[in-house]
Amino acid sequence: MRIMHYDAGDGPRYGEVVDGTVHEWEGDLFGPRRRTGRTHAAAKLRVLAPVVPSKFILASLNYEEVVTQLGYPRPKSPILFLKAPSAIVADGEAIRYPAVSKYVTFEPELVVVIGRTCRRVP
């Protein structure tokens, strides 16, 4: 199943993509949902970021190559920090950062989306 988060001009929606057509959903992305009966041509929709979490918890300096490249001492454990949901950009959108930024870099990330409240996840 292919799921798309999109905007058809009336706000963000989710739907199932079948042969280039998006069948709009209502309900919970991570729970019960059903088709609304509305369909859209996928090629004409604005593609949004897959999810919009309430918060990000990130780890910094957790890859040996990055630590070495930046010349930092290896920390005993990863450094945790937060990012706002507004940091997410959709496919094709510009990445904006403050003009005062002196050094901007990128690195690949692993993302885990937890759609329900949970505790003690191994």
N, C-alpha and C positions, 0 to 999 in steps of 0.2 A: 504494500500500500504506500502511495506517495501522498504526503500531506504538505499543503502549502499555506503559509501565512501571508495574507495579501490585503490590499486596499483597492476596492473597485470604485472609490470616490465617496463612499459613505461610511468610512471607518474600518478599522482592522477586523479581519475575519479569518477563520480557518476553513479549509475545505479539502476534499479528496480529489486528487488529479487522476482522471481516467481519459486516456487518448487525447490529451490537450485541452480537455474541458475540466473546469473546477466545479465540483458539486459542493455548494456551501453547507457548512455544519452549524448547528446550534447545540449548546450544551458544554460539557467539560472536555477540553483537549485530552486530559489524562483520565477521564472517566466516561460516564454515559453521554452519548451524543447521537444526533441523528441528522440526516439531510433535511434541509429546509425546502427543497424543491427549486431553489434558485441555482442557476448555472452561469458560468462565465468562461470566455475563451482565455486560457491561461496566458497566452502571449500578450493580451491587452491589459493585464493587471500589473499593478505596482507590487513587486515582491518585497516583503518585509522580513526582518530578522526572524528566525524560526520561533523564538520564544522571547518574552520580556520578563525576566526574573525580578523579584523585589530587591535583590542584592546580589553582589558578587563577593566571594571570599577567595582571594588569590594568594599564591605562594610566590615569593621572589627569591632569586639566587638559589634555586633548587636544581639547576642543571650545571654540571661541571664545566662544560664548554662556555657557557655564558659568564660564569664567575671568572674563568681564566681570561676570556676576551676583555672583560671590563677591568681586570687587574685587582679585583676585590679579594680579601681573605675569605676562605671558605667558612660560612657560618656553621655552628654545631647543628642547627635545625633551620628549615626554611623560614623566611620572614613573611608573615601574613599581613595582608592589607586589604582594604575594601575599595570597590569602584561603584559608581552610581549606574543605575540602569540606562541612563542617557548615553553611556559610553558605547552602547550597541549601535552599529550602523547596518543598514540593509544592503543587499547586493547592489553595487554600483554607486552607493552614496559616498560622498566625500568624508574623509577622516579629518576631523577638526581637532586642533589642539591649541592651547594658549600661546599667544605670540611671545610670551616670556620664556617659553621652553627653549633650552639651549641644546639639548641632546635628545633626539627622538629615535627610538629603535623599534624593532618588532621581533617577535619570536613566536613559534607555534605554541599553541596551548591545547590542553586536553580539558574538555568541558563535561561535567556531569550535571544533568538536570534532574533535580529531585522534585517531582510534581505533587507530592503529598508530605504531610508532616511525618517525620520519622526520627527514630532515636537509635543509637548504637549500631549504625550501619557498618558492617565489616569492610 
